[in-house]
Amino acid sequence: MARLRIGYVGCGGLAQLVHLPNIVAASGRCELSAIAEVRPRLARQVADHYRIPRVYASHHELGADPDIDAVVVSAHWATQGDIAADLLMAGKDVLMEKPMAASSAQGERVVEAARTSGRRLMVAYMKRFDAGNVLLKDSITKYRANGAIGRLRYVRNQAILGDWMAGLDTPFFTTDEPYPAVTDHWPDWLPVASRQHYFGYVQQLTHNVNFLRWLLDAKAGGVSVRAVELDAADGYSGVVLFNIDGVTVSMESGSMRCPEWNERTSVFFEHGSIESRMFTLLLKNVPSTVEIYAAENPKGGSSRTELFPVDGRTWAYRNELDHFIDCVQSGAPFKSAAEDALEDVRVLESIYRRHVQKATAAATAAA
């Protein structure tokens, strides 16, 4: 099959450290044909480094290029959904960085662009493509089906995060060119004073909401937010309690100065548990770890097993790109399609709306 001709929008740090090198590394299956970047000096430096033949000043120009089959987008979080929608309408299949949208209203417009254009959008939820996470999901599915360690009772996701760079010292290009003003798409209920906290929460926790829904095979509309306790000062640290298709789930969030990427998921059954420690994001070829504790004998017999995925020395970001190329070329469905990602936007809005309402009520009472 002919190599997929890929265009890229955005030349920031994530593009240079992750996506552009992965596209180049997959040169047997695709070619990096063009980039679009609003900062001209940065665009030229990146294009020269990767020997990209065509440079455009806007995504509209790139979208009009008939020699581009598909586009990857990593741009400003508030506008990349609009960029993706424009590219879909230009006839391109798109892989975009999360979050898909800053509000559910914007997300619905993006999904409608995919429906209208007949093209497809995949959202970059790389946690679904980590070999360890796939093993975790398969293990949960197996034990839910066979009942060997009883009924699934509770899931805990803990993300008190540290260094996501894993000591990466790969240089990347920067310039002093100002980033142009962007059109914000804040939810209409969100107070101005809460916008930056909302941005910080959505930007990170969209991964965790999506991950939990995927682990439990949640149906559309299958997530209800039961309780929200976030720190009033940072609007980020705290815990959210969900019901996901009948399973009680907690999601803890926070940050600390430490060299670890401190993210864990514990899945508790009646007679055992499955626990996973998440891979550090920019640490290549080191998947999440999985451990199964099973007390299958009610009289006290138990076992503890550490699992490692077959052919597990892969990087989630590269697996994600390979999946995108496979699906564009074959027509197979994306594992993280736009319609599914819209559920995450709606859940995150529900979480933060509750937080804002509680914070506003507390401030009013204190006054």
C-alpha positions, 0 to 999 in steps of 0.5 A, a space after each residue: 500500500 502507498 505510504 500515507 502522506 501526513 501533514 502536521 499542524 503545530 511545532 511546539 514541544 510535544 510535536 518535536 519530542 513525540 509526534 514528529 520523530 514518530 512520524 519520521 520513524 514510521 517512514 516505511 509506512 508514511 511520509 511527513 509532507 508538510 507542516 503548518 505553524 503560525 510562528 514563521 521562524 520556528 516553522 522554518 527551523 523545524 522544517 529544516 531539521 526534519 527536511 519537510 518539503 512544504 511549510 504553510 503559515 496556517 492550517 487552512 493552507 495545509 488543508 487545501 494541499 491536495 497531496 496531503 492524505 491525513 493531518 496530525 494536530 497539536 496546537 493550543 488546547 482551546 482552538 485545536 478542536 476548531 482546527 481539526 473541524 476545518 481539516 475534516 471539512 477540507 477532506 482530511 482524516 485527522 489525529 489530534 491531541 487531547 482534549 478534543 474540546 474546551 466545552 461540550 458545545 465546541 466538541 459537538 461542533 467537531 463531531 458534526 464536522 466529522 459527520 458532515 465531511 465523511 472524514 474521521 477524527 481520532 483523539 490522541 489518548 495514548 494510554 489506550 495504546 500502552 502494552 501494559 494498559 492493554 494487558 490490564 484491560 484484558 485481565 479485568 475483562 477476563 476476571 469479570 467474565 469468569 468470576 474466578 475472584 468474584 464480583 468487581 466491587 471498586 476501582 481507584 485511580 490515583 494520579 498525584 503526578 510528578 515528572 512526566 519528562 523522565 529526565 529527557 534531555 532531547 533538545 527542541 527548537 524555541 523562538 521568541 515569536 509571540 503566540 497569536 491570540 486565540 479564540 477561547 471556547 469556555 463553557 458559558 457557566 464557567 466564571 472568568 476567575 475559574 478558567 485557568 483552574 478549569 484548563 489545568 484540570 481538563 488538560 490532565 484529567 481528560 486522560 484519566 476519565 477516558 482511561 477509566 471509561 475504556 477499562 470498564 467498557 462504559 457505554 455512552 452516557 454510562 458515567 454519572 458523577 456522584 461527588 466532587 471534592 477539589 481543593 479551593 485554592 488550586 481547583 485541581 487536587 482532590 477526589 471525584 466519585 463516579 458510578 461507571 455502568 454500576 461500578 463505584 470508581 474514584 479518581 484522585 488528582 494532584 501534583 508534587 515535586 518528585 522524579 516519579 510519574 505517580 499514577 496507579 490504578 487498583 481494581 478490587 474484586 471480592 477475592 482479589 485485585 488487579 493493580 497497575 502502575 502507569 508508565 512515565 509518559 516520555 520514557 520510551 519502551 517501558 510499559 505500565 506494570 500489572 500485578 494480580 492478587 488472587 485469593 481463589 481458594 476461600 480457605 486461604 490459598 492465594 497467589 500474587 503474579 506480576 505480568 509483562 505484556 508479550 512484545 511489551 517493549 513499545 512506546 504508547 505514543 508510537 503505537 498510537 500513531 501506528 494505529 492511526 495509519 492502519 485505520 486510515 489505510 484500511 478503513 477500520 474504526 479508531 479505538 479513540 474516535 471523536 464520538 467517544 471523546 465527546 463523552 469525556 468532555 461532557 463528564 469533565 464539564 459535569 465535574 467542574 461545574 459541581 466544583 464551581 457551584 460548591 466553591 461559590 456556595 462556600 464563598 457566599 456562606 463565608 461572606 
